[in-house]
């Protein structure tokens, strides 16, 4: 499992709706959906590399706690 898959799974474990989007062979990222209750709209944001690393590590930590 790569870092993007781990980050997406980590975000989902924390209750967020996230997905991997690959725009080209060299441009892959993790996107998160944010719901705005006031406007009743959903917005998607691409998270930064540092955040991808954080959420991938969060996923690893959660998996280690299960063992």
Beta strands, then each sheet from edge to edge (+ up, - down):
strand 1: 17-24
strand 2: 27-36
strand 3: 41-46
sheet 1: 1+ 2- 3+
end
